[in-house]
Amino acid sequence: MDYRFTPEAEALKPSAIREILKLSFAPGVIPFSAGNPAPEAFPAEAVAGITAQILEKTPIAALQYSVTEGFEPLREELLVRAKAKALANERDRILITAGAQQVMSLASAALAGRGDTILCENPSFVGAINAFKLTGARVVGVDMEEDGLNLNKLEDALRREENVKLLYVIPNFQNPTGITTSEEKRRALYRLARQYDFLIIEDDPYGELYFQGAPPCPIKSLDTDGRVIYAGSFSKVLSPGLRVGWCIADEALIAKFTALKQTQDVHTNIMAQMIAHRFLTAYPFEEHLTFLRKLYARKAALCLGEAERHLAPEITFTRPAGGLFAWCALPEGYDDFPLRALREKQVAVVPGGAFRVQPAEPERCFRINFSTPTDEQIVRGMERLGELKRVMARGR
Ligand SMILES: Cc1ncc(COP(=O)(O)O)c(C=O)c1O
């Protein structure tokens, strides 16, 4: 059968990350390539207890169809918490989604199409880039600096590109770079959104995972005219497999996203929403967050300390203040380092090209994740990357 896909579906290729992920879990491979929470981060016992209680006390509600907007008690709880952080104003509403990923799908499907432009950070989260490309809109990456988007390049893009409808940013501990956008730049982004009349998607799955202080004010907290669509998620603080996220935005946007969501999956898995709600309200959620922050701060310090020993100074890397990732830059002549790391050293890192809107040639960056490997794997993995670096230096 000769299948004719739409041009947008035709252009969608399996993500390089997924392909590398398959190899990363091969026996013996050290996985710096995943984006998964650490195995020890899962409150599995608590979830088992909660699940049993839900099935005992409210089995039908947990197994029946539910409403598209989401489980009401969870929506209320999340909204109270959001208001306490100035993340929601009086006009804002909340929609529970199938992870934060669905927020990107819904927002872009509702607000951008052929002839429009969506701007994003370069590099950025590939799941969002692919969702945006599916709308038929032109997706344009804008380079980043140590403190977020390069504002000159952003303004160039805003002047150059036609019909810019959306800007997608991950201001806290960005995936893949680990970069945090400064408060000054957050304010500038919002100012530019007003000046050039576009909306901002603020994707924040890592914001709670800070190592020392909380990150600067969310862009959503600056929003006085309904321009910011905030995406939250339980994936990195409870479980990605539950697939529960949320969107906070102006009521008119949430109404449209809700209608769209109805056509996609009717509603987010109700059992999973109930589990998330109970975990948030009946368990010491703050303690759990404190535990995660300490866990990832420790793993990041170990990983970056070992990187300093084995990769520096030739290979440079970001020093994230939270989240799960650091971004490494290779010197000239080391372009096949990630591939050789996998083949010769059994160490999986993700080549930077996987996070680009348009692949850059040559690609000299790669992403490392410090939450998935064990401490021992981190030490051994960095040692092996250091060996490869020395071998490649001799061969130049
Ligand atoms: C920046 C970013 N946004 C969204 C997601 C998807 O999150 P969810 O599991 O909530 O769909 C990820 C997952 O890695 C991510 O890194």
The ligand as an ORCA input file, in Angstrom:
! r2SCAN-3c Opt
* xyz 0 1
  C      11.005     20.835     28.658
  C      10.072     19.683     28.673
  N       8.774     19.907     28.498
  C       7.888     18.916     28.527
  C       8.291     17.618     28.714
  C       7.247     16.537     28.679
  O       6.763     16.374     29.921
  P       5.479     15.485     30.233
  O       5.988     14.148     30.633
  O       4.830     16.227     31.334
  O       4.657     15.444     28.993
  C       9.627     17.326     28.923
  C      10.061     15.945     29.131
  O      11.182     15.592     29.143
  C      10.551     18.391     28.896
  O      11.848     18.202     29.072
*
